[in-house]
Amino acid sequence: MSTNITENVSQEWKPKYGPWLGAIPTIFAAFMFVLDETIANVALPHMAGSFSISRDESMWILTFYLVASGVVIPMVDWFCKIMGRKAFFIFSAILFTVSSVLCGLSTSFEFMIFARILQGIGGGGLLPISQAILLEGFPPNERGKAMAVFGLVIVVAPIIGPVVGGWITENWSWPWIFFINLPVGILTIFLAKQFIEDPPYARKQKDVSFDAIGFSFLAIWMITMQIVLDKGNNNDWFGCDWILQLSIISFLSALFFVISQMKIKKPLVDLSIFADKNYAICTFIRVIIQAILLASLAILPQFLQSLMGYDAFTSGLAMMPRGIGGIFTMVILSRISTKIDNRLLVVLGLLIIGVAGLMLGDLNLNISYMNIVVPNFIFGLGMGFAMVPLIALSVVTLRNDQMTNASGVQSMLTNVGGAIGTSICTTIISRFSQVHQHMLVEHLTPLNPVFQAKLTAMQSAFAQYTHITVANHMAQYSLYGDLIKQSTLWGFIEAFRYVGIASIVLIPLIFLIKKIEKNNN
């Protein structure tokens, strides 16, 4: 009887100020969190110089942020129970804002790591709560409009992050990529106090127990997994003893975490939501899409900078059409998402992403700027069509009181997916570059007349300025450099094609999802 009463209350509750007013601070908060996942990427060399550390060491500035937020995100539902959701949201926004300022004021690497951990802890509560508040404020048949707006955050923010970060770093200095969070954070806190409300099921509760065992397994899993994904490719993955050992620890910690959450009476994370077929399938698809999104965001700037010679800002600017495509899609979705089967929109989005991935997989070293702009715009269109309806479909069969926990678990898994996808694509580039290098080097032989003619021509050109023996070595070195560039190009091509194929392979799963019933009015 009590369960039925709770369900009825959760379904009947409506926000006092209307859903759109409550959406404003949540959108600002989610934008800050997602933007900071990528805005620091292009500033890492500058930070490394400021702190007198190597580029590899500077990667920990990104890693500790992701680890800290990854540990907090699945705990959001528990924090909301002990503090109340509104109070925890405001606390998270304050901590994120203050720690952002501390990041900008950092004068040592150790203090920067400390500040980034605090920032990750604060940011970890912002995204899932924002998603839950948005979804709860609208009836199921109108959530497409809310998710179209929310999609601007999850699709556009990580894309414009490198552009904004590159511009600020080049024109001001890297601390300002953190200081810009201060006015946005203050505005978010003010609006949250005014317009966010706690529904009956999201208010502070008494006698809330803490699952210390589950938390320990979760923390060990996240920390070891992130280290393995960051360092695995450079250390030959399982060919390295300490990578293998950490991988085993990470796998066992994840396994024990899941088992503990299923066995304990009051778990840290309620995994029973995976009994909902819509939620389980949509979450799996979202994890893969997030892997595709973050992997492509990571490898395309590498391609532009290492092979095409673009600087950090120009390569980031080349990604902007992806954000424009995403915005264009949001405008369309705000009008049609309540009229068309959202499953068909997701299928359309996955097909478009597949086309964009295959277009990027047809690049070469003689392309123009438009060869990057057009596929990126198409990619942004696809991301919007796929991601936004998918969020609405994932929660259509859940109760409102399940939203916070469901959003937290989904955000955690999509973060994991993004990290894994980036690592996989980096490995594909590295391994296939080696494969193609091995295939191409077979042609650099005196028995190949084309190679011999090219070598002789280059040797003659260099001989005008140096000794013939030195000219011969210079010619061979130059040709081998071209071979390395071509083999690396093929590594990127393989990665882009796998990105396109992965999105198309997901399409059959869409038809296992229950559709959202449309309003006939």
N, C-alpha and C positions, 0 to 999 in steps of 0.2 A: 504493500500500500504506500509506504513512504517513498519508494522508488518512483511510483507513478506520479505522486505529488511533485517530487523534484523535477521530473521530466516535464510536467505541465507548466510549472513555474518557469523553467528554463526556456520553454518554447513561447510563453506568453509575454515574457519581459521585453520591454522596448525602451531604448534610451530616451531620456527626458528631452534632450536638446535636438533630437533628430540625428540620423546616421552620418550626415555629411559634416556637421560641426565636429563630431567626435573623430572623424576620419583625418582632419587636418593635422593635429599633432602626431598621429601615428604615422602618417605619410612622411612628415619631416624627420621623425625618429628613424624610420626604416631607411630613408634615403641616406642619412648620416652613416649608419652602420654599414650598408652595402657599399657606399662610396669609398669608405676607408679600407675596404678589402683590397682595392686596386690602386687607389690614388698614390700610395707610397712606392709603387713598383718602380716608376721611372726615376724616383729621387734616391734610390738606394746607393748608386755610386757617389752622390754628393754626401750622403750620410756617412758612408764608409770613409770618405776623406776627412770629414769633420771629426770622426771618432778614432781615426787612424787604425782601421780594421780592414780585413780583406773583404772582397765581394761575397765570398761564401759565408763569412761571419755575419755580414749585413743581412743575409736572408733570414736570420733568426728574428729580425725586427718584424717580418711578415709572419713567421711561423708561430711565435708566441702569442700574437694577436688571434690567430686562427685556433690555436689550442685552447686558449682561455675561453673564447666564445663558444667553442665546441663542447667544452665541459659544462658551461652554464646553460646553454640552450635547452637540453633535455630536462633540466631541473626547474625550468620556468614555472611549471604547474605547481611544484612543491613550494617555491618561493611565494607564489601568489596565495597559497593557502596560509602561510605563516604571517604574511604582511598585508594581504589584500592586493588585488591586481593593480589598482590605480596607484597605490603607494609604492609597489615594487617597480612599476613603470617609471614613475617620477624619480625614484631612487636610482634606477638604471640610467636615466637621462642625465641626472646630476653627475653620477660617477663617470659616465662617458665624456661629458663636457669638461669636467675638471681634469680628467686624465689626458684629454686631448691637449689642453694647455700645458700640462706637465711634459708631454711629448715634445712640444715645440720649445720648451725651456731647457730640455735635456742638454747637458754638457759632457756627458760620458755615456759610453755604450751600456754600462750596467744600469744606469738610471733610466735610459731609454727603454730597455727591456722591461724594467719594473713598471714604467708608465704604460707600455703597450699591453702588459698583462692586465693592469687595471682597466684599460680601455676595452679590452676584449671581454672582461667580466661585465662591465657596464653595457657594452653593446649586445652581449648575448641575450639579454632580456628584451631588447627593443623589437627585433624582427618578428618573433612568434607572437608576442602580445599584440603588435600592430595588426598582424594578419587576423588574429582571433577577434579583435574588436571590430575590424572592418566586416568580417563575415557575419558576426552576430547582429550587427546593426541593421542588416538588410534581410528581407525574407528570401528564401531559397531561389525564387524565380526572378529576383532582381540583383542577385549577387554578381552577375556578370558585369554590371556597371561599376561596382566597387572594385572588382578585380581588374577591370581595365585601367583604373587609376593606379591601383597597387602595382600593376604590371609595369608602369613607368619607372617604378623604383627597382624592381628585381631585374628588369631587362636593360634599362637605360643607364642606371647609376654605375654599374661596373664597367660599362663601355666608356662613359665620359670621364671616369676616374683617371686613367692615364693621360688624357688630354689636359684636364684641369691641373693634374699634378705636374705634368711637363711644363705647362705655361707658367704656373706659379714658381716652380723651381728655377726656370730660366730667367724670369723677369723680376722676381723678388728673391726669395731664398727658401730652402726646404722647410724651415719651421712653420711657414705660413700655410702649408698644406694641412697642418693640425689646428692652427689658430682660427681658420675659417669655420671650424665647428662651434666656436664660442657663441656668436650671435644666433646661429640656428638652434643650438642647444638651449639657450635662454628662452627663445621664442617657443620652443617645444614644451619646456617645463611650464611656462605661463599658460599656454593653451590647454595643456593636459590638466592643470588644476581647475580650469574653468569648465571644460566640456566633457572630460572623460568620467564615466560613472562605473561603479561596480555592480554588476547584476547579482542577484542573491547567491548564485553558485560560485562567484568569484571573490567573495568577501573573506576577510580574515577569519580563520577557523581556530578552534581550540584543540589541544591535545594532538597536534600534528607531529608524528614521529619522523625521525631522520634515518634514512637507509644508508648507514655508514659503509656497509659492505658493497652495496650497489655503486655508491659514489666512488669508492676506491677502485673498483674494476673499471668504471667509466673513465676516470682520470688516467689510469695506466694505459687503457686502450687508446685514448685520444693522443696522449703524449708520444707513445711509442710508434703509433701509426704515422703521425705527422713526421717524425724523425726518419722513419723508413722511406716514406714517400719523397721527402726532400733530398735525402742523401743516397737513396738506393741506386739510381742510375749512374751516378759518378763513382760508385764503389762496386760495380758489377753485380748488383742485386744479391741473389743468394749464393753467389760465388765468394762473397765476403762473410766471414764468420759472424761478425757482430751484427751485420744486417740480418742474417738468418736468425740469430738468437732473438733480436728485437722483434722480428716478424712473428716468431712463435709466441713470444710473450704477448704481443698485440692480439693475435688470433685467439689465444686462450682467454685473455682478459675480456674480449668482446663476447666470447662464448659464455663465460661465467657470468658476465653482466646480464645477458639475455636470460639465462637460467635463473639467476637470482631474482630478476624482476617478475618472472612467471611463478616463482614458488612463494615469495614473501607475501604476507597479507597486506602490508601497506608499502608498496614499492615506490622507488624514486620516480619511475616512469611507468605509466599504465600502458602495457603493450597489448591489452585486449582490443584496442581499436583496430588492430590488424585483422580481427575477425570480420570486419566490414570489408567486403570485396572491393567496393569502389575505392576506398581509402588505400587499401593494400596495392592495387594495381596502379592507381594514379601516383602513389608515392614512388613506386619502382620506376615508372616512366619519368617522373620529375627528376629523380636521381640521375638517370641517364642523360636527360636534356641538360641538367646543370653541369654534368661532366663535359658534354659537348660545348656548352657556352663558355665555361672557364678555360677549357683546353684550347679552344680556338682563340680566345682573348690572350692567352699566354704565348702561343706559338706564332701567330701572325705578326706581331711586332718584332719577334726574333727574326723572322724571315726578312722583314722590311729593313731592319737595322744591320743584320749580319751579311745579307746577300745583295740587297738593293742599295745600301749606303744611306738610308734615311736616318736623320737624327731622332732623338726621343720624342720631341714635340711633333715633328712631321709624321712619324709613324703612328702616334696617338691620334693625330688629326685624320689620318687615313681610316681610322676606325669609326669616326663620327657618323658616317652614313648608316652604320648599323643602328645607332641610336635614333637617327631620323626615321629609319624604317620602322623601328619599334614604336615611336610616337605616332606615326601615320596609322599603324595597325590599331593602336589604342583608340584613336578617333573612330575608326570603323567599328571596332568591337563595342564601343559604348552605345552604338545605334542598333547593331544587329544581334548582339549576343543573347538577347532575350527572345529573339524571333527564330533563330536557327539552332538546330541540334548542335550543342557544343562539341560533341564527339566529331562531327564533320569538320568543325573549325580546327580541332587538334590535328586531324588527318591532313588537312590542307597545310597547316603549319609545318608538320613533319616533312611533307613532300617538298615544300619550299626550302626548308633547311637542307634537305638532301641535294636539291638542285644547286644551292649556293656552295655546299661543300664540294660537290663535283666540279663546279666552276673554278673554285680555288685550287682544286687538284689538277687544273690544266694550265697553271702558271709557268712562266719561264723567266729568264733574266733579262729579257728585252721588252718587258711589258710597260705600258704607260700607266699613269696614275689612275685612269678610269678603269683599268682592269682590276684594281683593288676596290675602288669606290662602288662599282655596280654589284659585285657579289656580296659586299658588306651590307649594302642597302637591302638586297634580297634576303640575306641572312637575318637582318633585323625584322623584316616582315614576318618571316617564318617563326622566329622566336616569340613574337607577340601573339600570333595566331595559335601557337602550340601551348605556351606557358600559361596564359591568363585563363582560358576556359578550363584548363586542366586543374587549376587550383579550385575553381568552383565545383567541378565534378568530383574532386577528391573528398569534399565534405558534405555533399548534397544529402547523404543518408546518415549523417552524424547529428547528434543532439547538440544544442548550443553549449551545454555544460561540458562537452567533450572537446570544444574548439581549442582551448588554450593548450591542453596536453597534446592534441593532434598536431597543432601548428608547431609546437616545440620539437616533437619527434621528427616531423617532416623536415623542418629546418636543419636539424642535426644531420639527418641522412643526406640531404642535398649538399650540405657542406662537405661531408665525407665523399660524396660522388664527385664534386668539383675537384677535390684534392687528388682523388684517384685518377680521374680523367686527364688532368694536367700531367700527372706522372706517367701515365700510359702513353700519351702523345709524345712527351719528351723522349721516352724510351724508343718509341717507333722511329722517331727522327734519327736518333743515335744509331740504332741497330740497322735500319735500312740504308743509312748513309754508308755504313761499313760494307753492307752487301753490294750496293751499287759501285762503291769504290773498288771492290774486288773484281767486279764484272768489267768496269771501264779500264782498269789498269792493264788488263790483258791486251788492250789495243795499243798501248804505248810500247811498241817493239820495233826494232829496225826492219822487221819483215813487213810492217804495215807502211805502204808507200805514202799514204795520206799523212801519217804521223811524221815520217821521215822528211817529207817536203816541208811541213810546217816547222819542224825542228831546224832544218837547214836555213829557212827564211829568217827565223828569229835569231839564229846564231849569227847570220850575216849582219843583221841589224845591230846586234850588241857588239860585234867585232869592230865596229867603227869607233867605239869608245873605250875598248879594253882589249886585253890579250885574248887570242882565239880560244885558249883553254878555259879561261874565265867566262868567255861568251858562251861556250858550250854548256857549262854548268848553269849559267843564268837562264839560258833557253829552256833547259830541262826543268829547272825549278819553276819557271813561269808556266810551262805546260802542265806540270803536276799541280800547281795552284789552281789552274782552270779545272782540272779533273776533280779536285777536292770540292770546289764550288758546285760543279755539276752533280756530284754524288750527294752533297748536302741538299741541293735543290730537290733531288729525287726523294730524299728522306722526308722533306716537307710535303711534297706531292702525295706520297703514300699516306701521311698523317691526315691531310685534308680530305682525301678520298675515303678513308675510314670514318671520318666524322660524318660525311654525307651518307655513307652506307648505314651507319649505326642508327641514324634518325629514321631512315626508311624501314629498317627491320622492325622498328617498334610499332608500326602501323596496325598489324593484326591485333595487338593487345587492346587497342582502343575500343574495339567492338565487343569486348567483354565487360565494359563499363556500363552501368545503368545511366540512362540519359536523364537530364533535368527536365521535368515537366514544365511546359510553358504556360504562361498566364493567357487565358483566352480573351481577357478584356482588352 
